[in-house]
Amino acid sequence: MANFLSRLLVGAALLPLTLGVVWLGGWWLFALAMAMAAVGIHELCLVTRPLRPMLIAGYGGVTLTVLGAQLGGTEWALGGFASTIALAFVMKGVSDTKGSATVSVATTVLGVAWIGLGASFLLLLRDIPAHGRLACFAVLLAIFASDTFAFFGGRLLGRHKLAPTLSPGKTWEGLAFGIAAAVFVVWISTYGRSWLTQGDALLLGVAVAVAAPLGDLFESGLKRDMNVKDTGKILGGHGGVLDRVDSLLFAIPVAYYVVAAFGKA
């Protein structure tokens, strides 16, 4: 309980700053996304050190991916991500590290896909014509609300474990509370703005609320696999950057494609 409350306070402190940068957009948001991606890939490479990921290739991959999103949109972001395969292969070839080349390259590429593309879609969602700022606000607030209500709902009424092996504290009841909170936040954020229909807002809220805990579970599984408690110490007792943005890295790309499916991107 104390750990979550501590995490909640950190999130509540960082949320206004993030929303402020999203409001500004442009290169300000690029700087935030780039910092998040660079620190995140660094943390991941440290956590997965036994798998011998290529840190320089990871840095290069996330930089090209996020920069591609800023300069050329989705196609350039995917092109930057694809370059990671070549970068990781070359770096493995010229390095003197032992271990499987397949595992090293795959770990590096996975990190850039998870962190680099996740950060890039924050830029891509913000760049949606006319409604990008509103979309980012709605999704970020929905992620925060989903995490908060899922925890307290699970604490109060949780009886059935969602994923006991990966995260024993999560429950199906908490997930239901989180979905309800995310749907409400997206609905209230878009109500009366003739951007999304009520049905579209409902679907977007559900998508965000489902993707957010999946991101959390993904990171929990990775940490359990690597036998670590936190991905870093940059936030002191609150862990690393990845410990704070794990939900966002899954939910933002999902939100972008849901909005694109509505013909709004």
C-alpha positions, 0 to 999 in steps of 0.5 A: 500500500505504501509503495503504491501511494508513493508511486501515486504521489510521484505520478501526481507530481509528474502529471502536470509537468507532462501535460504542460509539455504536451500542451506546448508540443513540438520540440518540447515534447520531442525532448521529453519523449527522447529523454524518456526513451534514452533513460528507458533503454539504458535501464532496460539494458542494465536489467537485461545485462545477462542477455548481452543487449547492445546498448549503443545500438539501443541508443541509436535505435530509440534516437532514430525512432523518436526523431523519425516520428518528429520529422516524418510521422509514422513511416519514418518512425518505423524506418528508424525502428527497423534500423535497430536490427542492422545496428544491433547486428553490426555492434554484436559483430564488432564487439568482443562480448560473449553470448548468443548473437540471436539473444543479444540482437533480439533483446535490443530490438525488443527494447527499441520496439517497446520503448522507442516506438512507445515514446514515438507514439506520444508525438504521433498522437499529439500531432493528430490535426486539430485534436492531438492535444485533446487526445493526449490529455484524455489518454494520459489522464485516463491512464492515471485514473485507470491505474489509481482506481484499479488499485483501490478497487482491487484493494476494496473488492478484489477477490480474483487474481488477474495474473498471480504469477506476474503481479499477485496484487492485480485483480479482475475487480480492480481491472473493472474499476480501472476500465470504468475510470478510463472510460469516464475520463475519456468520455468527459474529456471529449464530451460536447466537442464533436470530435468523438462520438459517445460510442467512440469515446467508450471504445477508446476508454476501454482500449486504454484501460486494457492496454495500460495494465498489460504494459504494467504486467509486461514490465512485471514479467520482465523484472521477474524474469531478470530477478530484479525489483525495479528497473532503476534508481533514478527516482530513488525509492520509486524505482526507475523511469520504466517503472513509471511509464510502463502503462503509458508505453503500451496504452499510447500506441493503442490509443493512436491506432484506435483514433486512427481507426475512427478516421481521426488521425 
